[in-house]
Amino acid sequence: MIRLRPLVAEDMVIIEGWPSYQPDFDDLDYALRKDGWLEEFCDRPDIWRFAAERSGELVAFTILATTAPGEAEFRIALRSDKTGQGLGAIIAASTLERGFAEIGLARIHLVVRKNNPRAIRLYQRLGFTLRGECCKVVNWKLAHFFIMDLQRKDYLVRQRP
Protein backbone atom coordinates (compact mmCIF):
# COMPACT_ATOMS: atom_id res chain seq x y z
CA MET A 1 0.00 0.00 0.00
CA ILE A 2 1.25 3.49 -0.87
CA ARG A 3 0.86 6.39 1.56
CA LEU A 4 1.14 9.96 0.29
CA ARG A 5 2.11 12.55 2.89
CA PRO A 6 3.71 15.99 2.93
CA LEU A 7 7.42 15.96 2.11
CA VAL A 8 9.55 17.13 5.07
CA ALA A 9 13.16 18.31 5.34
CA GLU A 10 14.35 14.91 6.63
CA ASP A 11 13.06 13.30 3.42
CA MET A 12 15.32 15.48 1.30
CA VAL A 13 18.42 13.99 2.93
CA ILE A 14 17.13 10.48 2.17
CA ILE A 15 16.30 11.38 -1.44
CA GLU A 16 19.74 12.87 -2.06
CA GLY A 17 21.17 9.48 -1.04
CA TRP A 18 19.03 7.48 -3.44
CA PRO A 19 20.93 5.38 -6.00
CA SER A 20 21.50 6.83 -9.46
CA TYR A 21 19.32 5.86 -12.41
CA GLN A 22 20.46 3.37 -15.04
CA PRO A 23 22.48 4.90 -17.89
CA ASP A 24 19.47 5.07 -20.26
CA PHE A 25 17.68 7.28 -17.68
CA ASP A 26 20.68 9.13 -16.25
CA ASP A 27 19.27 12.43 -17.53
CA LEU A 28 16.58 12.10 -14.86
CA ASP A 29 19.11 12.08 -12.03
CA TYR A 30 19.32 15.89 -11.94
CA ALA A 31 15.87 16.02 -10.33
CA LEU A 32 17.26 14.38 -7.19
CA ARG A 33 20.64 16.06 -6.92
CA LYS A 34 22.06 19.46 -5.95
CA ASP A 35 20.18 22.25 -7.71
CA GLY A 36 17.48 19.72 -8.71
CA TRP A 37 13.75 19.78 -8.04
CA LEU A 38 14.08 19.61 -4.28
CA GLU A 39 16.08 22.83 -4.18
CA GLU A 40 14.16 24.47 -7.00
CA PHE A 41 10.86 24.06 -5.13
CA CYS A 42 12.16 24.21 -1.56
CA ASP A 43 11.06 27.66 -0.44
CA ARG A 44 8.17 28.46 -2.75
CA PRO A 45 4.90 28.99 -0.86
CA ASP A 46 2.72 28.07 -3.86
CA ILE A 47 3.69 24.41 -4.13
CA TRP A 48 2.67 21.10 -2.64
CA ARG A 49 5.37 18.48 -2.18
CA PHE A 50 4.45 14.91 -1.30
CA ALA A 51 6.47 11.92 -0.15
CA ALA A 52 5.27 8.48 -1.19
CA GLU A 53 5.95 5.64 1.21
CA ARG A 54 5.50 1.91 0.87
CA SER A 55 5.86 -0.13 4.04
CA GLY A 56 7.42 2.91 5.73
CA GLU A 57 10.06 3.29 3.02
CA LEU A 58 10.33 6.49 0.95
CA VAL A 59 9.98 5.33 -2.68
CA ALA A 60 9.05 8.52 -4.55
CA PHE A 61 8.12 12.16 -4.28
CA THR A 62 5.76 14.35 -6.26
CA ILE A 63 5.34 18.07 -6.71
CA LEU A 64 2.39 20.22 -7.71
CA ALA A 65 3.77 23.70 -8.46
CA THR A 66 1.35 26.55 -9.07
CA THR A 67 1.72 28.09 -12.52
CA ALA A 68 -1.48 30.19 -12.60
CA PRO A 69 -4.57 30.52 -10.39
CA GLY A 70 -6.17 27.06 -10.22
CA GLU A 71 -3.36 25.42 -12.21
CA ALA A 72 -0.23 23.50 -11.31
CA GLU A 73 2.59 21.60 -12.96
CA PHE A 74 2.98 17.96 -11.90
CA ARG A 75 6.37 16.34 -11.35
CA ILE A 76 7.23 12.88 -10.06
CA ALA A 77 10.48 11.12 -9.18
CA LEU A 78 10.69 7.46 -8.21
CA ARG A 79 13.68 5.94 -6.51
CA SER A 80 15.65 4.29 -9.32
CA ASP A 81 15.34 0.77 -7.93
CA LYS A 82 11.55 1.14 -7.62
CA THR A 83 10.80 1.87 -11.29
CA GLY A 84 8.91 -0.65 -13.41
CA GLN A 85 6.78 -1.89 -10.49
CA GLY A 86 3.61 0.08 -11.25
CA LEU A 87 4.23 2.50 -8.40
CA GLY A 88 4.33 5.54 -10.69
CA ALA A 89 0.69 5.06 -11.70
CA ILE A 90 -0.50 4.69 -8.11
CA ILE A 91 1.51 7.64 -6.84
CA ALA A 92 0.58 9.88 -9.78
CA ALA A 93 -3.13 9.04 -9.37
CA SER A 94 -2.94 9.80 -5.63
CA THR A 95 -1.29 13.14 -6.35
CA LEU A 96 -3.91 14.03 -8.97
CA GLU A 97 -6.64 13.18 -6.48
CA ARG A 98 -5.06 15.52 -3.95
CA GLY A 99 -4.66 18.25 -6.55
CA PHE A 100 -8.22 18.13 -7.83
CA ALA A 101 -10.22 17.05 -4.76
CA GLU A 102 -8.34 18.58 -1.83
CA ILE A 103 -6.43 21.53 -3.29
CA GLY A 104 -9.17 22.38 -5.80
CA LEU A 105 -7.05 22.76 -8.91
CA ALA A 106 -8.89 23.10 -12.22
CA ARG A 107 -5.97 21.99 -14.40
CA ILE A 108 -2.79 19.98 -13.88
CA HIS A 109 -0.16 19.94 -16.60
CA LEU A 110 3.27 18.41 -17.12
CA VAL A 111 6.13 18.03 -19.53
CA VAL A 112 7.45 14.58 -20.37
CA ARG A 113 10.55 13.74 -22.36
CA LYS A 114 9.69 12.66 -25.89
CA ASN A 115 12.07 9.71 -25.52
CA ASN A 116 10.19 8.30 -22.50
CA PRO A 117 7.31 6.29 -24.05
CA ARG A 118 6.55 4.42 -20.82
CA ALA A 119 5.85 7.68 -18.98
CA ILE A 120 3.84 9.05 -21.93
CA ARG A 121 1.61 5.94 -21.90
CA LEU A 122 1.14 6.24 -18.13
CA TYR A 123 0.05 9.86 -18.39
CA GLN A 124 -2.35 9.04 -21.22
CA ARG A 125 -3.89 6.23 -19.11
CA LEU A 126 -4.37 8.75 -16.30
CA GLY A 127 -6.25 11.03 -18.72
CA PHE A 128 -3.61 13.55 -19.72
CA THR A 129 -3.94 14.92 -23.25
CA LEU A 130 -1.11 15.98 -25.55
CA ARG A 131 -1.18 19.78 -25.95
CA GLY A 132 2.10 20.56 -27.69
CA GLU A 133 5.86 20.26 -27.62
CA CYS A 134 8.73 22.27 -26.22
CA CYS A 135 12.48 22.22 -25.72
CA LYS A 136 14.29 23.08 -22.50
CA VAL A 137 17.88 23.09 -21.39
CA VAL A 138 18.22 20.54 -18.61
CA ASN A 139 21.56 19.88 -16.99
CA TRP A 140 23.22 21.96 -19.71
CA LYS A 141 21.73 19.77 -22.47
CA LEU A 142 18.83 20.47 -24.82
CA ALA A 143 15.88 18.16 -24.09
CA HIS A 144 12.69 17.69 -26.13
CA PHE A 145 9.36 17.38 -24.33
CA PHE A 146 5.67 16.83 -24.91
CA ILE A 147 3.33 19.15 -23.03
CA MET A 148 0.31 17.33 -21.56
CA ASP A 149 -2.56 18.42 -19.35
CA LEU A 150 -5.61 17.18 -17.51
CA GLN A 151 -8.66 19.25 -16.63
CA ARG A 152 -10.55 18.57 -13.37
CA LYS A 153 -13.84 18.14 -15.27
CA ASP A 154 -12.26 15.43 -17.45
CA TYR A 155 -10.65 13.81 -14.41
CA LEU A 156 -13.96 13.69 -12.56
CA VAL A 157 -15.70 12.08 -15.55
CA ARG A 158 -13.03 9.35 -15.60
CA GLN A 159 -13.51 8.70 -11.87
CA ARG A 160 -17.25 7.99 -12.06
CA PRO A 161 -18.24 4.31 -11.79
Residue pairs with C-beta under 8 A, 6 or more apart in sequence:
1 54
1 55
2 52
2 53
2 54
2 59
2 87
2 90
2 91
2 94
3 52
3 53
3 54
4 50
4 51
4 52
4 62
4 91
4 94
4 95
4 98
5 50
5 51
5 53
6 48
6 49
6 50
6 51
7 49
7 50
7 51
7 61
8 51
11 51
11 58
11 61
12 38
12 42
14 58
15 32
15 38
15 58
15 61
15 77
16 32
16 33
16 34
16 38
18 32
18 79
18 80
19 79
19 80
19 81
20 26
20 29
20 80
21 28
21 29
21 80
21 83
22 80
25 80
25 83
27 113
27 138
27 139
27 141
27 143
28 77
30 36
30 138
30 139
31 37
31 75
31 77
32 38
32 77
37 63
37 75
37 77
38 61
41 47
41 49
41 63
41 65
44 65
46 65
46 66
47 63
47 64
47 65
47 66
47 72
48 63
48 64
48 72
48 98
48 99
48 103
49 61
49 62
49 63
50 61
50 62
50 63
50 64
50 94
50 95
50 98
51 58
51 60
51 61
52 58
52 59
52 60
52 61
52 62
52 87
52 91
52 94
53 59
54 87
58 79
59 78
59 79
59 82
59 87
59 91
60 76
60 77
60 78
60 79
60 82
60 87
60 88
60 91
61 76
61 77
62 74
62 75
62 76
62 77
62 91
62 92
62 95
63 73
63 74
63 75
63 76
64 72
64 73
64 74
64 95
64 98
64 99
64 103
64 105
64 108
65 72
65 73
65 75
66 72
67 73
67 109
70 104
70 105
70 106
70 107
71 105
71 106
71 107
71 108
71 109
72 99
72 103
72 105
72 107
72 108
72 109
73 108
73 109
73 110
73 111
74 92
74 95
74 96
74 99
74 108
74 109
74 110
75 110
76 88
76 91
76 92
76 95
78 87
78 88
78 91
88 119
88 122
89 122
89 125
89 126
92 122
92 123
92 126
93 126
96 108
96 126
96 150
96 155
99 105
99 108
100 108
100 152
100 155
100 156
105 152
106 151
106 152
107 149
107 150
107 151
107 152
108 149
108 150
109 131
109 147
109 148
109 149
109 150
110 123
110 128
110 147
110 148
110 149
111 134
111 136
111 145
111 146
111 147
111 148
112 119
112 120
112 123
112 145
112 146
112 148
113 119
113 143
113 144
113 145
114 133
114 144
114 145
114 146
115 144
120 146
120 148
123 148
124 148
126 150
127 150
127 154
127 155
127 158
128 148
128 149
128 150
129 148
129 149
129 150
129 154
130 146
130 147
130 148
131 147
131 148
131 149
132 146
132 147
133 144
133 145
133 146
133 147
134 144
134 145
134 147
135 142
135 143
135 144
135 145
136 142
136 143
136 145
137 143
